[in-house]
Amino acid sequence: MRSTRIAIPAAMLGALTLQALSTTPASAATVPTAIPAVSCHNLPPLPYAVHAKAVTIRSKASSKSTALGVLYKSHKFSVAKKSGTWLYITDKTTGVKGWVSGTYVYRDVRMCLD
C-alpha cells in the first residue's frame, strides 16, 4: 500500500491558523463571579489518617504494650487525647479504642484566608 502526501503551502497553513485563532465568539468570554466569603474557623477539625502502610493500636502508650488492632494506610479515625507522641484513638470502623504512635499518622489541615 502506498501513502499519498498532499503538499499545503506554508502561507495557506498560516492563514488557516490565524483565522482559527481569531474567530473566538464574544459570548465565549466569561465574567468572573464572586465567591461568598465563608469563615473556616467555625468548621470542625479534619480527621487524622495513617500515612504508613499500617500502624498498631496498642493498650498503652508504649510500643511494648498489647496490640489491640491495626489501622491501614489512609484509614481515618478520631483522637480523644495525646500523651507525648502517642494518640488515644477510636477506630470509627471497628470501635476499637487504644493508643497509636503519632509518628505514623497525620492530620489534614485547612488554611483560612480571612
C-alpha positions in Angstrom: 0.0 0.0 0.0 1.4 3.4 -1.0 0.8 6.5 1.1 -0.1 9.8 -0.6 1.2 13.1 0.7 -0.5 16.4 -0.1 1.6 19.5 -0.1 0.0 22.5 1.5 1.8 25.8 1.0 3.1 27.4 4.3 1.2 30.6 3.5 -2.1 28.7 3.4 -1.3 27.0 6.7 -0.6 30.3 8.4 -3.8 31.8 7.1 -5.8 28.8 8.4 -4.2 29.0 11.8 -4.7 32.8 12.1 -8.3 32.5 11.2 -8.9 29.7 13.7 -7.3 31.8 16.5 -9.2 35.0 15.6 -12.7 33.5 15.4 -13.5 33.5 19.2 -17.1 34.5 19.6 -17.8 37.4 22.0 -20.2 35.1 24.1 -17.3 32.8 25.0 -15.8 35.4 27.3 -16.7 34.6 30.9 -17.2 37.1 33.6 -15.7 36.0 37.0 -18.3 35.7 39.7 -17.6 36.5 43.3 -17.5 33.6 45.7 -19.2 34.3 49.0 -16.8 34.6 51.9 -17.2 31.7 54.4 -15.0 31.6 57.5 -13.4 28.2 58.1 -12.7 29.0 61.7 -16.1 27.5 62.7 -15.6 24.2 60.8 -14.8 21.1 62.8 -11.2 19.9 62.7 -10.2 17.5 59.9 -9.7 13.8 60.7 -6.4 12.1 61.3 -5.2 9.4 58.8 -2.5 6.8 58.7 0.4 7.6 56.4 2.5 4.4 56.9 1.5 1.0 55.5 -0.1 0.2 58.8 0.0 1.3 62.5 -0.8 -0.9 65.5 -3.4 0.1 68.0 -2.0 -0.6 71.5 -3.5 -0.9 75.0 -1.0 1.7 76.4 1.1 4.5 75.0 4.1 2.1 74.5 5.4 0.0 71.6 5.8 -2.9 74.1 2.1 -2.9 75.2 -0.5 -5.3 74.0 -1.7 -4.9 70.4 -5.5 -4.4 70.1 -5.8 -3.8 66.3 -4.3 -2.4 63.2 -5.1 0.7 61.1 -4.0 0.7 57.4 -2.8 3.5 55.1 -5.3 6.3 54.7 -7.7 5.0 57.3 -9.4 7.8 59.2 -10.0 8.0 62.9 -10.7 10.4 65.7 -8.3 11.3 68.5 -9.5 11.8 72.1 -6.3 12.7 73.8 -2.5 12.8 73.5 0.4 11.7 75.6 3.8 12.7 74.3 3.9 11.5 70.7 1.1 8.9 71.3 -2.5 9.5 70.4 -5.5 7.8 72.1 -7.9 7.0 69.2 -11.2 5.4 68.4 -11.3 3.4 65.1 -14.6 4.5 63.6 -15.0 1.3 61.6 -14.5 -1.3 64.4 -15.0 0.8 67.5 -11.6 -0.3 68.9 -10.0 2.3 71.3 -6.3 2.4 72.1 -3.0 4.2 71.5 -1.2 4.7 68.2 2.2 6.3 67.7 1.9 9.8 66.3 5.0 9.1 64.2 2.9 7.2 61.7 -0.2 9.4 61.4 -1.0 12.9 60.3 -3.9 15.3 60.3 -5.0 17.2 57.3 -5.2 21.0 57.8 -7.2 23.7 56.1 -6.0 27.2 55.7 -8.3 30.1 56.4 -7.7 33.1 54.3 -9.9 35.6 56.2 
